């Protein structure tokens, strides 16, 4: 799967007349390997911990290119921070976001996807991607306490 993502990214860079550098592919691989949702800074820090010499600017710029190439997706969970996740070879999914602790739970249900597809079809809308977040409180006892 990584080879397919690398080829897609290589073509994207070439077609956009962007430089094809080993550092960009190092960022690509780190983004694909990252477990969960990440900010560009999170990815940079994780790469530094693995002794990468890639600059912060390269990480930020490459993350933008990866999003444009549709290898990663930008997400916003209501906290004014852009986060990303790999979408390469993954099914669409939704998110439950705890507004107390920030926990994010991914879920997928065919019924919801069918509704979204039907709404698009009824409106003559060609969907390229979607994001669906439900905000609330998770089951952790510190989060689910009633406001006193």
LUMSE-53594 format. One record per residue (C-alpha): residue number from 1; chain; x, y, z. Coordinates in steps of 0.25 Angstrom, whole numbers. Layout:
N
SITE;NUM;A;X;Y;Z $
...
//
This chain:
148
SITE;1;A;0;0;0 $
SITE;2;A;11;10;3 $
SITE;3;A;17;7;-11 $
SITE;4;A;4;12;-17 $
SITE;5;A;3;24;-8 $
SITE;6;A;18;28;-12 $
SITE;7;A;15;26;-27 $
SITE;8;A;2;35;-26 $
SITE;9;A;10;45;-18 $
SITE;10;A;21;45;-28 $
SITE;11;A;12;47;-40 $
SITE;12;A;5;58;-32 $
SITE;13;A;18;65;-30 $
SITE;14;A;23;63;-44 $
SITE;15;A;9;68;-50 $
SITE;16;A;10;80;-41 $
SITE;17;A;24;83;-44 $
SITE;18;A;28;81;-30 $
SITE;19;A;42;76;-26 $
SITE;20;A;42;61;-23 $
SITE;21;A;51;60;-11 $
SITE;22;A;55;49;-1 $
SITE;23;A;50;58;11 $
SITE;24;A;36;59;5 $
SITE;25;A;35;44;4 $
SITE;26;A;40;42;18 $
SITE;27;A;29;52;23 $
SITE;28;A;19;43;14 $
SITE;29;A;23;30;21 $
SITE;30;A;23;37;35 $
SITE;31;A;9;42;32 $
SITE;32;A;4;28;27 $
SITE;33;A;10;21;39 $
SITE;34;A;4;31;50 $
SITE;35;A;-6;25;58 $
SITE;36;A;-18;33;60 $
SITE;37;A;-20;48;57 $
SITE;38;A;-8;58;56 $
SITE;39;A;-5;72;55 $
SITE;40;A;7;76;46 $
SITE;41;A;15;79;59 $
SITE;42;A;11;65;65 $
SITE;43;A;17;59;52 $
SITE;44;A;29;67;53 $
SITE;45;A;32;64;67 $
SITE;46;A;30;49;64 $
SITE;47;A;39;49;53 $
SITE;48;A;50;57;62 $
SITE;49;A;48;46;72 $
SITE;50;A;52;36;61 $
SITE;51;A;65;44;58 $
SITE;52;A;59;50;45 $
SITE;53;A;67;63;40 $
SITE;54;A;55;68;33 $
SITE;55;A;52;82;36 $
SITE;56;A;39;87;42 $
SITE;57;A;36;96;29 $
SITE;58;A;37;83;20 $
SITE;59;A;28;75;29 $
SITE;60;A;17;87;29 $
SITE;61;A;19;89;14 $
SITE;62;A;18;74;11 $
SITE;63;A;6;72;19 $
SITE;64;A;-1;82;11 $
SITE;65;A;3;75;-2 $
SITE;66;A;-1;61;4 $
SITE;67;A;-15;67;7 $
SITE;68;A;-16;73;-7 $
SITE;69;A;-12;60;-13 $
SITE;70;A;-23;53;-4 $
SITE;71;A;-14;44;3 $
SITE;72;A;-17;50;16 $
SITE;73;A;-30;57;20 $
SITE;74;A;-31;70;28 $
SITE;75;A;-40;69;40 $
SITE;76;A;-45;80;50 $
SITE;77;A;-51;75;63 $
SITE;78;A;-56;88;68 $
SITE;79;A;-44;93;75 $
SITE;80;A;-39;102;64 $
SITE;81;A;-27;92;61 $
SITE;82;A;-25;85;48 $
SITE;83;A;-22;71;50 $
SITE;84;A;-19;60;39 $
SITE;85;A;-21;46;37 $
SITE;86;A;-17;36;26 $
SITE;87;A;-29;34;16 $
SITE;88;A;-21;25;6 $
SITE;89;A;-27;12;5 $
SITE;90;A;-37;14;16 $
SITE;91;A;-52;14;17 $
SITE;92;A;-60;27;20 $
SITE;93;A;-63;28;35 $
SITE;94;A;-69;37;45 $
SITE;95;A;-64;43;58 $
SITE;96;A;-70;44;72 $
SITE;97;A;-62;55;79 $
SITE;98;A;-62;57;94 $
SITE;99;A;-63;72;97 $
SITE;100;A;-58;70;111 $
SITE;101;A;-45;62;110 $
SITE;102;A;-43;62;94 $
SITE;103;A;-44;47;92 $
SITE;104;A;-48;44;78 $
SITE;105;A;-55;31;75 $
SITE;106;A;-55;26;60 $
SITE;107;A;-68;18;55 $
SITE;108;A;-74;14;42 $
SITE;109;A;-88;10;39 $
SITE;110;A;-93;6;25 $
SITE;111;A;-107;12;28 $
SITE;112;A;-101;26;30 $
SITE;113;A;-92;25;18 $
SITE;114;A;-104;21;10 $
SITE;115;A;-112;33;14 $
SITE;116;A;-100;42;11 $
SITE;117;A;-100;36;-3 $
SITE;118;A;-115;37;-5 $
SITE;119;A;-115;52;-1 $
SITE;120;A;-104;55;-11 $
SITE;121;A;-111;47;-22 $
SITE;122;A;-124;54;-19 $
SITE;123;A;-117;68;-21 $
SITE;124;A;-108;64;-33 $
SITE;125;A;-96;66;-24 $
SITE;126;A;-83;58;-27 $
SITE;127;A;-77;55;-14 $
SITE;128;A;-62;55;-13 $
SITE;129;A;-60;53;2 $
SITE;130;A;-68;56;15 $
SITE;131;A;-66;58;29 $
SITE;132;A;-76;55;40 $
SITE;133;A;-74;59;55 $
SITE;134;A;-83;57;67 $
SITE;135;A;-79;65;79 $
SITE;136;A;-83;61;93 $
SITE;137;A;-77;55;105 $
SITE;138;A;-70;41;106 $
SITE;139;A;-73;30;116 $
SITE;140;A;-61;33;124 $
SITE;141;A;-67;36;138 $
SITE;142;A;-59;50;139 $
SITE;143;A;-66;54;126 $
SITE;144;A;-80;48;128 $
SITE;145;A;-82;55;141 $
SITE;146;A;-94;64;141 $
SITE;147;A;-91;79;142 $
SITE;148;A;-92;82;157 $
//
